[in-house]
Each structure stands twice: as C-alpha cells, then as structure tokens.
Amino acid sequence: MYWKHFILFASVVFLLNGCKQTLEELEPLEEKKAGFRKVNSLKDDFLIEPIPVQIQTIANGNYPGLHTNQFLKDLGFFLDGYCHPDVQYFPNGFRGYKFWMVFTPYFGSVGYDFYARRYENPTIVVSNDGINWVEPEGISNPIQKTASFKESFLEKKGELVQGFWSDVDWMFRNNRFELYYRGSFIQATALKKRGVNNQNNRQKLTENAHRTIVRQTSTDGINWSPLEVAYTSNKPATSKNNDILSPSFVEVDGHIKSYEVEFNRTQNRFKSDDLTLVINRTSLNGLDFSNYRASKAVNFLNEPWLALNPNNSVWHLNVNYQDGYYFMLLAVGDVKKYTSDLLYLAYSKDGINFLVDPKPFVNEKAYRSALFAMEKNKHHLEFGVILGYKNGQFKFAKINVDTEKIEDAF
C-alpha cells in the first residue's frame, strides 16, 4: 500500500510540474538571437568635447503637504545629484528656451542610500546652451512629490517602507509634452488618488504592482495633468513581475513605441544568454501598450561589451527616432551588480534589429544618458548628448552621425 501511495504522489508531482512548464511556455516573446557581427564605427569623435552641466534647482524629498529644510538639497551648489536625463530640443525655442530637460535628482550630493530615493522625483529645467540650466518660470518642482510612508508598501523584508519614482522619459508631439516615468512600490490606492479619475486608471489599478509606468501631459511644460497609468509589472503586462527598467518612448508613423530593460529570468524562451533583454511594446494612444506576450525582444546583432565581461548587459537606455532610423543609447554594465559603466550607441532601420557601435562613448561610471537631434542635412545627423555618470554629474556634448554608414552597415 505504501508503494502505491508513493507512486500516486510522484505521478501527481510530475503532472503538476509538467503543467507548470507548459503554462510558462505559452508566454514567450519572439525568439531573440544573439549575434557576434563585426561592425565599423558609425560616429565621429565628439564635435564638442563633454562639458560639465550646472543645474540650478532644489531637490525636494518632502512628503506631500510637508515642507522642511531637512529634505531640501541645493543641486546648483554641488554641481551633481543629477540622474536619468531626457531632453527635448526646440531650434526656435519653446517659451524662450531651446533645451527642455526632465531628470530625477539622485547620486552625488543627493546620495545613494535608501533615503536618497525620496528625492528621485521628476524635475524639469531649461537652457539655451545645454550647459547652464534653470527652472522655467512658474514651475513647481518636482512635478510629482515622493510617495509618503502611507502610500508605499514593503519591497523586501528587513527594509524600511519607501516607494519612489525614477526613470523619466518624454516626447513632444501634437503640441504637448508627454512625460513617462516609473513608480516603484507605491500602492494602487495612492496612485488612484494622485491620478485622473477615469476608466483607464480604474481598470489598471485594481491591485498593487511592484512597478507602474505612468504618464503626465502638459501643453506649456509648467502645468501638468494628473497621472495616468500606461502599464504595470503585473501579468499580463509583464512576465514574472519584472523590473521595467528605464522605459523610453518614441513616435513612429502615428504609433508610440516603448523600449524597456527586463531581466532575462527565463532564458530558454529566447535562446539567449543575455542577462537582460530590451523589450519593445506598441500603442496607438500612448496609454494602452501591447502586453508581454504581444511584445518583441530587441536583437543586438553584435554585443561588444561581452568581450569585456560576460556579465555585461544592458542596464538603462534612451531611444530616439529620426528620418527613418532608430538610435539607442545603452548604459551597459555588470547587471548582476545592478549597475552600468559603459555607454554605447546602437542603431536600427526596423526598430528590432540593432547594430552597436563598437567604440563606447564612456568607458567607466556611465549611467542613463540622453540623445536628441539638433541639426540634419542629406547624409548627416547632429545630435546633442547629455552624458550621465554615477557620481551624479551630467556633461553636454555633440556628435555627428553619418547616415550613409548606416545604409552600408545593413
């Protein structure tokens, strides 16, 4: 009788494991094929060598409704504490300024510890030279204050409770800014209270999610709409509650395409040994994006960072679309240590298959950076670059890209 019970138990375990594997195999994205193609350098040397940036603003880590000097930090005094830049460039100016940048205070004088996340809030500044930045008149920074203790939920046992914002990215289309960023460990009820009271938010905020991608819009860059939810890290939007790192958004032929970094925790699905993957989603309205099963995995036809460290993979990114070409700034590092050091430029004609320039912009301590088009002629694109570093500094530079080389490469 004992053996009959044992055989029955073993059979049930086998069937349950088999069913679990089958369910997981129903969720794959497109197969991702890693490549090792040799690629010639696409870009010239810097047209303008990197120049340190100064931002005159105050990082505010106060909870909503509170204002104490204890949680205010003067970023202009220390020339650091800058993280996650994204820039919109207006050749003829917008409200008196050519450069509009969103970023989150972090690193440097703001710090790296648990409490530093209280300052990591979307902050908007402007400039006419890309080097000296100030707040636009009338703005109230940050445009979204940090989550309070009551609005947050626990990330890991043994840690304090503190939700936070991060990873800002924006577009300017149809005469308005569309700003996206990530909320982490913020309760769904809190997001509802801060957001628009509409069906979109009610449907997407039925339960807590570790990560939530939200959007705010503005026609003047000063006054911002309440937040709306694009997608969360819960299924079916994301597989296995992934991190949705550094999402970046571009408009292509009337569609919104998003790119994000996710950990490759199910390597058998993609036939890739990459530790992280870049996932591409699409949307018609900028809020309803394809879920995980309907999304695509970016294929890097060459991965020069692997020759330096097999644990190197993409950590953060920024995407730009110009004249039929996709450009992606990749902050790459040992993602097992949750960081980056190298900064590469990748480019594509279809938005899925990317070639990577083998020569990095930055060889050490690089973090999320921003690329934005400034001038263009028949065969060249001039880009401005805000280089982000792990010491909390930004630097402004310019590069020139030869589009004929892109055609030759593909």
SVG drawing of the C-alpha trace seen along z (x, -y; Angstrom):
<svg xmlns="http://www.w3.org/2000/svg" viewBox="-14 -84 51 86">
<polyline fill="none" stroke="black" stroke-width="0.4" points="0.0,0.0 2.9,-2.4 4.4,-2.0 1.0,-2.6 0.7,-5.8 4.3,-6.8 3.7,-6.1 0.5,-8.1 2.2,-11.1 5.1,-11.0 2.7,-10.9 0.8,-14.0 4.1,-15.9 5.2,-15.0 1.9,-16.2 1.9,-19.4 5.5,-20.2 4.6,-19.3 1.6,-21.6 3.6,-24.5 6.2,-24.2 3.5,-24.2 1.9,-27.3 5.2,-29.1 6.0,-28.1 2.7,-29.7 4.2,-33.2 7.2,-33.6 8.1,-36.7 9.7,-36.5 12.8,-34.4 15.9,-36.5 19.1,-35.5 22.3,-37.0 24.8,-38.0 28.6,-38.5 28.8,-40.6 31.8,-42.8 30.8,-46.4 32.7,-49.5 32.3,-52.7 29.4,-54.8 30.1,-58.1 32.9,-60.6 34.7,-61.9 32.8,-64.4 32.1,-67.6 32.1,-69.3 34.1,-67.6 31.9,-66.9 31.3,-70.0 30.1,-69.7 26.5,-70.8 25.2,-73.0 21.5,-72.8 20.1,-75.5 17.3,-73.7 16.4,-72.3 15.9,-68.6 12.8,-68.2 12.4,-64.9 9.4,-66.1 6.3,-64.1 3.1,-65.7 1.8,-68.5 5.2,-68.9 8.0,-71.4 11.0,-71.1 14.6,-72.2 15.8,-68.8 14.7,-67.3 15.9,-70.1 19.2,-69.9 20.7,-72.7 21.8,-70.9 23.3,-74.0 25.8,-74.4 27.3,-70.9 27.1,-70.5 25.9,-67.0 22.9,-64.9 21.6,-64.6 20.3,-61.3 18.0,-59.9 18.1,-62.8 15.9,-63.2 15.9,-66.3 13.6,-67.9 15.3,-70.4 13.5,-73.2 15.6,-75.0 13.5,-78.1 12.9,-77.9 9.8,-77.0 8.7,-79.6 12.1,-81.2 14.3,-78.2 15.8,-75.8 16.5,-72.9 14.0,-71.4 15.2,-68.6 13.5,-66.3 15.6,-64.4 15.5,-62.9 17.8,-64.0 19.9,-61.1 23.6,-60.1 26.3,-62.6 25.2,-65.0 21.7,-63.6 23.2,-60.2 22.9,-56.5 21.3,-55.2 17.7,-54.2 16.7,-57.7 18.0,-59.1 15.1,-57.6 12.9,-60.3 14.5,-62.9 14.2,-60.8 11.3,-62.8 10.5,-64.2 12.1,-67.6 12.0,-70.0 14.7,-72.5 15.5,-74.6 18.6,-76.0 19.7,-77.9 23.2,-76.4 22.8,-72.8 25.2,-73.6 23.6,-76.1 20.1,-75.1 17.4,-76.8 13.8,-76.2 11.3,-77.6 9.2,-80.4 6.1,-79.2 7.2,-75.6 6.7,-73.9 9.4,-71.2 9.2,-68.3 6.1,-67.9 5.3,-64.7 6.4,-64.6 7.8,-61.4 5.4,-58.8 4.7,-59.0 5.1,-56.1 1.3,-55.5 1.3,-55.5 4.1,-52.9 4.4,-49.2 7.3,-46.9 9.8,-45.9 11.9,-43.4 11.7,-42.0 14.1,-43.9 14.0,-47.1 12.1,-50.3 9.0,-51.2 9.5,-53.9 8.0,-53.9 9.7,-56.1 9.8,-57.5 12.5,-57.1 13.4,-56.6 11.8,-59.6 11.4,-59.9 9.4,-62.2 8.2,-63.1 6.8,-66.3 4.1,-65.6 0.8,-67.2 1.9,-70.4 2.3,-68.9 4.8,-67.2 4.1,-63.5 6.1,-62.5 6.5,-58.9 8.2,-57.6 8.3,-54.6 6.7,-54.3 8.1,-51.5 6.3,-50.1 3.6,-52.7 0.1,-51.4 -2.6,-51.3 -4.9,-53.3 -2.3,-56.1 -1.9,-56.2 -5.6,-56.4 -5.7,-59.5 -2.9,-61.2 -4.3,-60.3 -7.1,-61.1 -10.5,-59.6 -11.1,-57.7 -11.8,-54.2 -8.2,-53.7 -6.9,-54.1 -9.7,-52.2 -9.0,-49.2 -5.3,-49.2 -5.1,-49.9 -7.2,-47.1 -4.2,-45.7 -0.7,-46.7 2.2,-46.3 5.9,-46.4 6.4,-48.8 3.9,-51.1 4.6,-53.2 2.7,-56.4 2.2,-59.4 1.5,-63.1 1.0,-65.6 1.4,-69.4 1.0,-72.0 3.3,-74.5 5.8,-72.4 4.7,-74.1 1.2,-72.9 0.8,-69.1 -2.2,-66.8 -2.8,-64.2 -1.1,-60.9 -2.5,-58.1 -1.3,-54.5 0.3,-53.1 1.1,-49.6 2.3,-47.8 4.6,-44.9 1.7,-42.6 0.6,-40.0 -0.3,-40.1 1.6,-43.3 4.9,-41.9 6.1,-38.4 7.0,-37.3 6.8,-40.9 9.8,-42.2 11.6,-45.5 10.6,-47.5 13.9,-49.5 14.4,-52.8 11.4,-52.8 11.9,-55.1 9.2,-56.2 9.2,-57.4 6.5,-58.2 6.8,-56.3 4.2,-56.7 1.5,-57.6 2.3,-54.7 4.0,-55.0 6.8,-52.6 8.3,-51.9 11.6,-50.2 12.5,-48.9 15.0,-46.7 13.9,-43.5 15.8,-40.7 16.1,-37.5 14.9,-35.2 13.6,-32.7 16.5,-32.3 15.1,-29.2 12.4,-31.3 14.8,-33.4 17.7,-31.1 19.9,-33.9 22.4,-34.0 22.0,-37.8 21.3,-38.7 18.8,-41.4 16.6,-41.9 15.3,-45.1 11.6,-44.7 9.6,-46.7 5.9,-47.5 3.5,-49.5 0.5,-51.7 -2.0,-53.8 -2.9,-56.2 0.2,-56.3 -1.6,-54.5 -2.7,-51.1 0.5,-49.2 1.0,-45.7 1.3,-43.2 4.2,-40.9 3.1,-38.1 2.4,-40.5 5.7,-42.4 9.0,-41.9 12.6,-41.4 15.3,-43.6 18.0,-41.7 21.5,-43.2 23.4,-41.9 26.7,-42.5 27.4,-42.9 30.9,-44.4 30.5,-44.6 30.7,-40.8 34.3,-40.7 35.0,-42.9 32.9,-41.0 30.5,-38.1 28.2,-39.6 27.8,-42.8 24.4,-43.5 22.1,-46.5 21.0,-48.3 19.4,-51.5 18.6,-53.1 17.3,-56.1 15.8,-55.9 15.5,-58.5 13.8,-58.2 15.0,-60.4 14.4,-60.2 13.6,-56.5 16.4,-55.5 16.3,-54.3 19.1,-55.4 19.5,-53.9 22.0,-55.0 22.8,-51.9 24.2,-52.1 25.8,-48.7 27.5,-47.0 27.6,-44.1 23.9,-43.8 24.5,-41.1 25.6,-44.2 22.6,-46.2 24.7,-48.9 26.4,-50.1 29.7,-51.6 29.9,-51.7 27.8,-53.8 27.2,-52.6 25.3,-53.9 23.1,-51.4 21.2,-52.0 18.5,-50.3 16.3,-50.6 13.4,-48.5 13.4,-49.1 14.1,-45.5 17.5,-44.5 20.2,-46.9 23.9,-47.2 26.1,-48.6 29.0,-51.0 32.0,-49.1 33.6,-52.1 31.8,-53.3 31.1,-57.0 32.2,-56.4 34.3,-53.6 33.6,-53.9 30.9,-55.1 28.4,-55.8 24.7,-55.7 21.4,-56.5 22.1,-59.3 20.1,-61.2 20.4,-61.6 18.5,-64.3 18.6,-65.5 19.7,-69.1 20.6,-69.6 20.4,-67.4 21.3,-67.5 21.3,-65.0 23.7,-62.4 24.4,-63.6 22.6,-64.0 24.0,-66.2 22.9,-65.0 23.2,-66.6 24.1,-64.3 23.6,-64.6 26.1,-62.1 25.0,-60.8 27.5,-59.5 27.3,-57.5 28.9,-60.4 25.7,-62.4 27.2,-64.7 25.9,-65.5 28.0,-66.5 26.9,-68.1 28.4,-67.1 27.6,-66.9 28.2,-64.1 27.8,-63.7 26.3,-60.5 26.8,-59.6 23.6,-58.0 25.3,-56.6 27.3,-54.4 24.1,-53.1 22.9,-52.1 26.3,-50.4 26.2,-48.6 22.8,-47.0"/>
</svg>
